[in-house]
Amino acid sequence: MSNLNLSTRMILVLTLITVLSGGILAGWDTITKPRIAFHRQEALKAAIGDVLPAHDTYSSEETEFGTLYIATRDSSQNLVGVAFMAVGSGFQGELRIMVGLSPDLTQLTGIKVLEQIETPGLGTKIVVDPSNKKEPYWFPAQFRGVHVSPGLVVVKNAKPTQNNEVQGITGATISSKAVTDILNNQIANIKTVWTSRGGPES
Amino acid sequence: MSSTLSLKTEFIKGIWKENPVMASLLGLCPTLAVTNAANNGLAMGLATTFVLLSSSLMISALRNFIPHQVRIAGYIVIIATFVTVADRFLAAYFPTISASLGPYIPLIVVNCLILGRQEAFSSRNGIGRSLLDSLGMGIGFILVLVVLGIIREILGSGSIFGVAILGDWFTPWMVMILPPGAFLTLGILIALANWYNDPSRSKERRAAS
């Protein structure tokens, strides 16, 4: 190999290394892909289960505003609720929230923040609040049953009085408001999609 | 120079005397970013050690074939390959850890500890020596990350490896799991290590005894 000129050697060695690397990665991908897909599916299923009332099955439907997960009861084919992903900016980065809505799209059945990089100890209370020993999940839990029209509103330092209000997190007003803004935005989108689709298929 | 060191010294040096974090201040990005809990520190340390060992093996084996001019490009491709392997492994078998480490596993590619060891050591030494060097450096890195993680987790969350050890009376020091806590803890640890290693101090001690 040393009698080849330098450029040929450089090309040869780098090609060899990259081909080898490609081979290793392709092989490893075939081994790990099914497991990774399985975990992703499980996480999705768990998140949908968390935000919607008990259901037997759900079907996914692609729309221009992301995937709709339509949950039904097997026995009656009755619609239980609709779940979808809402994505937007939080205080420091993107928030990805799984949202559940009642079949008539008037009330939230639950929300779950799946991805966030908010300030630890403040903004992260949108997921869990360890300082509240009795009810660490009070922030996401309070969204259950809240009415979505005319739009979710955050109230500061007070208990909500209207049925479209939620209590903000002290010291993390931006994170709290980011959640409601993202929800309001995506709920409006989903409503348009749902109307144009003509409600649930039967 | 390196060939004069015994194999044992080659291995031991990374753990304390030439510890990548404490002595050379390499790999500070993951050291500061993921040590908010002991588990995360341990996982990051293990993943980095795996990449370090496998890259060292490849690079020391190929050291006479890779032309000097393209060595960095070659090293980076090799390192990136093993980082991707580690990343996919965690995602497939330890999804929780993978989620909590987020982008920091792929970022091992640019950890200067790894490229530094390849450039300074594996590209000039045989396979056996390179593996020993990497193993020592890896263990040194894991130790620092776990110690930092334990200190920050106790003070910042009142737990060790996810197990609560301090009762309800303890108010967690939020700052410890935030970036400033990482800088403070690492700074104090390095100061202590330097004080311990200070040659003038050991001279005084000898004079006093």
Interface residues (C-beta under 8 A of the other chain):
Chain A: M1 L6 R9 M10 V13 L14 I17 T18 S21 I24 L25 W28 D29 I31 T32 R35 I36 H39 A43 I117 T119 P120 G121 L122 P130 K133
Chain B: N36 L62 F65 I66 P67 Q69 V70 A73 G74 V77 I78 A80 T81 T84 V85 R88 F89 A91 A92 Y93 P95 G102 S157 D168 P172 M174 I177 L178
